[in-house]
Amino acid sequence: MFTPNKDHNKTPMDYAQFKKLIAESKEDLYKKTFAENRDSIRVKKEQTAMRNLEKIFCAVLRISNEKGFQTMSMRDLSKAANLSMGALYAYFSSKEELLGMLQRQGRELVRQMLTEQIEKEKTASARLRVAIKISLYLSEAMQPWFYFSYMETKNLNEKERKKAIAGELHTETMITDILASGEAEGIFRHRNHRLSASVINAMLQEWYLKRWKYARRGISVDHYAGFILDFVESFYLTPPTVPSHHK
């Protein structure tokens, strides 16, 4: 056994606290989505546009995760979002445009929240804990989007598909960099950081792809996060230096 670093047991937040944070971030992102697409969206009142964008995106995710985006008709979406067909086309001109908007919005929220929370931490050990916990909390709060994004990447056009792949690789690269900086700080052992980051990323994906399995076992996202952290840190954290008079 070894004694962990001083920030080993620090918990940046639990999932209950995180849900309050992401609610505020989602509202900001709907504002940004409206601002970025102001020229194409034919609704000029910001609050109305934000409210309807949320209804549309939530309806798309619900329908797509039940029967697939490609089989979703505009009539299906109109009914689920409780908006007329004409109202839907005031926000996008085609299903492909809607798919791109939804993917970009989700990626932006994930990147923004991860970056903001990680940059608050000073040590690699703390950054790794935040990266893992926030990634899992995001996938719990946004599970329909994460599952949708994973399943629908193949249906994106080439430009959007490259962006989706880059988004996934961004998380992996971020973890690789944290592990490498931890080795430089003397906190982490020398390992194959890129391969380790790939395996960690797979464990993160397991949560939103097989969420039903853990729900049956009564495992919460906080429990799962704690397990991954213990697993990764037991593999990575260096044992403390033992003073010579204790040897």
C-alpha angles and dihedrals in degrees: 000000000000134000110246125231118279094262094044094105097040111120114204091201141317126245094264090058092044093056090063091051096049093048089063092044092051091055091051090049094052087054090051092047090053092047093049093049098037093119094055100035109086095203113090102186106093098207092049091047093048092049093049095044088056091049091049096047094046091049092049092052093047094049095040094051089051101046110355134271095256093058093046111108125207087244089057090051094045091054095044094047093042090231130123120251089249091053091052093054090052086073103040138007101218143010089253091057090048091050091052093048092050094048094047093049093052094046092049093051093049094047093045096050095044093049094046094050097041094049090060092066124084104198131057090235092057092043091053092051091049093046092053097042096044092045090054094043090051092051090049095049092041099032094136090054095045092050091044092049093050093049099040101045089095090059096054121103115257095265095050092041090057090051092050092050090046089052092056092045089050091065091047092048091047091055091045090054092048092051092048092049089049090056089050089052090051091242098107131049122245106269140146093280097187093052091044091052090050091053092046089051090052090053089051091051090049089068098061097032095050099026092133090062094057092042089058089052093049093243114152126208089252090053092048092047091051091051094051091047092051091046095049096041093050087057097042114028115097117231114251121263108260113220112245093243089060094053 
